[in-house]
């Protein structure tokens, strides 16, 4: 793939970013990812030719909408699909008895949240960790790498295995036809 430009969710260090980096490395694609705040910005990047590929986790809440818009408004196709483990996750605490926990909505079902009085949805697992460190909430469901400096691991969560989709113009996918 010559001079490919991939757009996905940020920020740097998010699961979308880390899995995209691994994908580019595995496929020997020389490309710097364009990290966006949301998938509306990802679609806009393709409209403006700032990106020619979209990289999205199938478990993301907006996946169906993004795939539909990419295929029927932008003319992109699903060109690759694969399964990858996510980064190691945990519930991290700043206090002994946390009242609030922040998480990305896609991780809501990864653990029981009944011990927390308030559940705060944030844009990424990185944002959950940053807010925890800043004292905005008492706990976060985030990557284990954010533990330390007064933030402890309360519960390890096995890394989820997710399906990932690549959309673009060059069709490399084996497609099963119905009928």
C-alpha positions as CSV (number, residue, x, y, z in Angstrom):
1,X,0.0,0.0,0.0
2,X,1.7,3.1,-1.1
3,X,1.4,6.3,1.0
4,X,-1.7,5.0,3.0
5,X,-3.2,7.3,5.5
6,X,-5.1,5.6,8.4
7,X,-7.6,7.5,10.6
8,X,-8.8,6.1,14.0
9,X,-9.7,7.2,17.5
10,X,-7.1,8.7,19.7
11,X,-5.5,9.8,21.9
12,X,-2.1,8.4,21.6
13,X,-1.9,5.2,23.8
14,X,-5.6,4.4,23.3
15,X,-6.4,0.8,22.3
16,X,-7.4,2.0,18.8
17,X,-4.0,3.6,18.5
18,X,-2.0,0.7,19.9
19,X,-3.8,-2.0,17.8
20,X,-3.4,0.2,14.6
21,X,0.3,0.6,15.3
22,X,0.6,-3.2,15.6
23,X,-1.4,-3.7,12.4
24,X,0.7,-1.3,10.4
25,X,3.8,-3.0,11.6
26,X,2.5,-6.5,10.9
27,X,1.4,-5.6,7.4
28,X,4.6,-3.6,6.8
29,X,2.7,-0.4,6.0
30,X,4.6,2.8,6.4
31,X,1.9,5.2,7.6
32,X,1.5,7.6,10.5
33,X,-1.9,7.2,12.0
34,X,-4.2,10.2,12.2
35,X,-5.7,10.2,15.7
36,X,-9.1,11.8,16.0
37,X,-11.4,12.6,19.0
38,X,-14.4,10.8,17.5
39,X,-15.5,8.9,14.5
40,X,-17.3,11.9,13.1
41,X,-13.8,13.5,12.7
42,X,-12.5,10.2,11.2
43,X,-15.2,10.3,8.5
44,X,-14.5,14.0,7.9
45,X,-10.7,13.2,7.5
46,X,-11.7,10.7,4.7
47,X,-13.9,13.3,3.1
48,X,-11.1,15.9,3.1
49,X,-8.6,13.3,1.8
50,X,-6.6,13.6,5.0
51,X,-7.1,9.8,5.4
52,X,-7.9,7.0,2.9
53,X,-8.4,4.2,5.5
54,X,-10.6,3.9,8.6
55,X,-9.5,1.6,11.4
56,X,-12.3,0.6,13.9
57,X,-13.0,-1.9,16.6
58,X,-16.2,-3.8,15.8
59,X,-17.2,-3.6,19.5
60,X,-17.2,0.2,19.4
61,X,-20.7,1.6,19.9
62,X,-20.6,3.6,16.6
63,X,-19.1,0.8,14.4
64,X,-22.3,0.1,12.4
65,X,-22.9,3.8,11.8
66,X,-19.3,4.4,10.7
67,X,-19.2,1.3,8.4
68,X,-22.5,2.4,6.8
69,X,-21.3,5.9,6.2
70,X,-17.9,4.8,4.9
71,X,-19.4,2.4,2.5
72,X,-22.4,4.3,1.2
73,X,-21.3,7.9,1.5
74,X,-17.6,7.6,1.0
75,X,-17.4,4.6,-1.3
76,X,-15.0,2.7,1.0
77,X,-15.1,-1.1,1.5
78,X,-14.2,-3.3,4.4
79,X,-10.8,-4.5,3.1
80,X,-9.5,-6.4,6.1
81,X,-10.8,-8.0,9.3
82,X,-8.8,-9.6,12.1
83,X,-9.0,-10.4,15.8
84,X,-6.6,-8.9,18.3
85,X,-6.3,-8.9,22.1
86,X,-6.5,-5.5,23.7
87,X,-4.0,-4.1,26.2
88,X,-4.2,-5.5,29.7
89,X,-6.9,-3.8,31.7
90,X,-7.8,-3.3,35.3
91,X,-9.9,-1.3,37.7
92,X,-7.6,1.1,39.3
93,X,-8.3,2.9,42.6
94,X,-6.9,6.1,44.1
95,X,-8.7,5.6,47.4
96,X,-9.5,2.7,49.7
97,X,-13.3,3.1,49.3
98,X,-14.0,4.7,45.9
99,X,-17.4,6.1,45.2
100,X,-17.0,7.0,41.5
101,X,-15.5,5.2,38.5
102,X,-14.8,6.4,35.0
103,X,-14.8,4.2,32.0
104,X,-15.2,4.1,28.2
105,X,-18.8,2.9,27.4
106,X,-17.4,-0.1,25.4
107,X,-15.9,-1.4,28.6
108,X,-19.0,-1.1,30.8
109,X,-19.8,-4.9,30.8
110,X,-16.2,-6.0,31.6
111,X,-16.7,-5.9,35.4
112,X,-19.4,-5.5,38.0
113,X,-19.8,-1.8,38.8
114,X,-22.3,-2.3,41.7
115,X,-19.7,-1.1,44.3
116,X,-19.6,2.4,42.8
117,X,-22.2,5.1,43.4
118,X,-21.4,7.0,40.3
119,X,-20.3,5.7,36.9
120,X,-18.8,8.3,34.6
121,X,-18.5,7.7,30.8
122,X,-15.4,9.2,29.2
123,X,-14.1,9.2,25.6
124,X,-11.3,6.6,26.1
125,X,-9.5,4.5,28.6
126,X,-6.7,7.0,28.5
127,X,-9.1,9.8,29.5
128,X,-10.3,7.5,32.4
129,X,-6.7,7.2,33.7
130,X,-5.9,10.9,33.2
131,X,-9.0,11.9,35.2
132,X,-8.2,9.4,37.9
133,X,-4.6,10.8,38.3
134,X,-6.1,14.3,38.4
135,X,-8.6,13.4,41.1
136,X,-11.7,13.9,39.0
137,X,-12.9,10.4,40.1
138,X,-11.9,7.7,42.5
139,X,-11.5,4.7,40.2
140,X,-11.1,4.0,36.5
141,X,-11.4,1.0,34.3
142,X,-8.3,1.4,32.2
143,X,-5.0,0.0,31.1
144,X,-2.9,-1.6,33.9
145,X,0.1,0.5,32.7
146,X,-1.5,3.5,34.5
147,X,-1.0,1.9,37.9
148,X,1.6,3.5,40.2
149,X,2.2,6.8,42.0
150,X,-0.7,6.2,44.4
151,X,-2.9,4.5,41.9
152,X,-3.4,0.8,42.7
153,X,-4.8,-2.2,40.8
154,X,-8.1,-3.3,42.5
155,X,-9.0,-5.9,40.0
156,X,-7.3,-7.3,36.9
157,X,-9.5,-7.8,33.8
158,X,-8.4,-10.3,31.2
159,X,-7.7,-8.6,27.9
160,X,-10.7,-8.7,25.6
161,X,-10.4,-10.1,22.1
162,X,-12.1,-7.9,19.6
163,X,-12.7,-8.0,15.9
164,X,-11.1,-5.0,14.0
165,X,-12.1,-3.6,10.7
166,X,-10.1,-1.8,8.1
167,X,-12.0,0.2,5.5
168,X,-10.4,1.7,2.4
169,X,-10.5,1.7,-1.4
170,X,-8.2,-1.2,-2.2
171,X,-10.2,-4.4,-1.7
172,X,-7.9,-7.1,-0.2
173,X,-10.7,-9.0,1.5
174,X,-12.0,-12.5,0.6
175,X,-15.7,-11.9,0.5
176,X,-18.2,-14.7,0.9
177,X,-21.2,-14.3,-1.5
178,X,-24.7,-15.3,-0.4
179,X,-26.7,-17.4,-2.8
